[in-house]
Amino acid sequence: MKYSLVTISGLPGSGTSTTSSKLSSNLNWSYINAGDIFRALADEADMTLHQFGNRAETDPTIDRDLDKKMIRYAENSEPLVMEGRLVGWMTKKKKIPALRVWLEAAISTRVNRLSLRERDSQALENMKMREQSELKRYKDFHEIDLRDLSIYDLVINTDSYSADQVVTKIKHRLTGDVNC
């Protein structure tokens, strides 16, 4: 394999969790999810994800601590799939070799996936608030425009492919096939 680290990023509902889980299982690699860590921190603070996201807008230490944890994982030499909105950017800035993947999907697809997964009748409103919060935080605290996809080696629209097809595309790129 060309890489021993794959970062998978995308907006909520784009398929990052499903893809990351399937890819790590398929490759028998470890898997770290920044969102799970962030949710656990929200739970520890006895806050909802939305409330914790709002706190993170004014408290840069939340994101910085999460970033440090994710970079430590990335610097480990074991094969690893990392999922998180900023993990591609973090590994790029730290010059850590990785296959950087961005998954995207239409807003209608993402809302449908989120409403099913989270049983949330307000999925569209909550998703928009979450994305606005994250875009602001990433720009203010990291000087990263999440809409800039130029750092990614592979951008896949998951509207058109099953999760297994997305995993296959990533595996092809891992082995050096640039025509996937």
N, C-alpha and C positions, 0 to 999 in steps of 0.2 A: 504494500500500500504506500501511496505517496505521502499520506499524512497519518498521524496517530491522534489527531484532534479534529473534531468537526464541531463547528458552532452553528446552531440553528436559531434564527431570529425571525420575527414576524409580528404583526399586530395581533391582538386577541382574536381568536377564532380562525386564524389562518391555517391551523393544522400543525403548529410547532410541537405540541405535546404528543400527539399521536405519532407524528413522524419520528420525533426523537426517541420515543419509547420503542417503536418498531425497529428503528435503525440500530439502536444499542443492543437490542435483543438479537437481531439478525447477525450483527458483527461480534456478539459476545463481548461488548465493550461496556465500561462503566457509564453511568448517566447522571448528570447533575442538572437540576432545574432551578434557575434563579427565581422564577415565580413561586415555586414551592417554598424556597427560603424566605422570600418576601412575605408570603402568606403566614408562615410560621412566626415571623417577627410581629406581624399584625396581631395574631392570636395571643402571643406573649404579652403584647401591650393592651390586650383586651379591647381591640378595635376592629371594626370592619375593614375590609380591604380598601374601600373608598375613604374611610376616615384616616387610615394609615397613609394612604397616598397623599391626602391633603396635608398631613403632618410632614411628609417627606418633601413637599413643596417648599417648606420654610426651614427644614432641618436637613442640611446637606450631609450630615454624618450618617444618616440612614443609608443613602445610596453609596456613599464612600465605603462604609463598612461592608456592604454587600459586594461592591466591586472588588475589594481586597480579597474577600473569600473566594470569589469566582476566579480571580487571577491566580491565587495559590493553587486552585484545582487545575487550571490550565497549564501551569508551570510543571506540574507533576508529569512524569514521563509515561505513565500508563495510558493505553488507548482510552479515549474519552469522547463522549458526545455531550456537549454543553448546550443547554437551551436557555435563552434569555434575550430580551430585546437589545441589550448592549454588549453581549459577549463577543460578537463579531468585531465591534468597534474597540473593545478593551484589548482583545488579542492583537488587533492591528496596531494600536498605539504602543503596546508593549513589545511589538515585533516578535510575537509568539507564532510560530508556523501553525497554520490551521487551514482547513477547507471551510470557508465562510459561506453559509447558505442563508438566503432570505426567502421566506415563504410569503406569498400574498394571495388574497382572495377578494372577491367583490364584497362590498359591505353587506349585501343581503345574505350572502353565504355565511359570512362571519357571524352576523346576528343570529341566524338560524342555528348555527353550531353552538353558540354561547347559550341561547335560550334553552336548547335541549340539554346541554351539559350541566348548566347551573340552575336549571328550572327557574329561570328568571323572566317574568313577563315584561320587565322593564329593561331587557337586554340592550336595546338600541340606545336608550338614554344613558344607562350605566357605562356602556362601552365608549360612548362619545366623551363622557366626563373623564373616564379613566385615560383615554388617549390624549385629551387636552392636558391633563395633569402631567402625564409622562412626557409629552413633547416639551412642555415648559421646563420641567425638571432637567431633562437631558440637555436642553439648550443652555439653561442658566448655570447648571452645576458642572457640566461636562463639555460644553461647547460642541455638542453633537446635534446635527440636524438628522433626525431619524428617517426623514424622507430621502436623504442622500444614500443611494444604494451602490455607489461607485466602488465601495470596498469589498463587495461580495463577489465571490468566484462563481456563484450559481444563484439565479433568481428563478423561482418556480411559482407559477400561478396554480394553486391547488384546486381551483374551480374545475380544471380540465382533467385532473388525474386522481386516481384512488391513492390512498396512503401507501399501498404497496408499490404503485408505480413511482411515486415520489421517492421512496426509499431506493428503488432500483436506479433512478436517475442519480441520486447522491452516490450510491455505490460505484456506478460507472465513472463518475468524476473522481472518486477516491483512487481508482486504479489508473487514472491518467487519461481517460477517455473524455476529451473536451467536446465531443459532438453528441452529448446526451440531451 
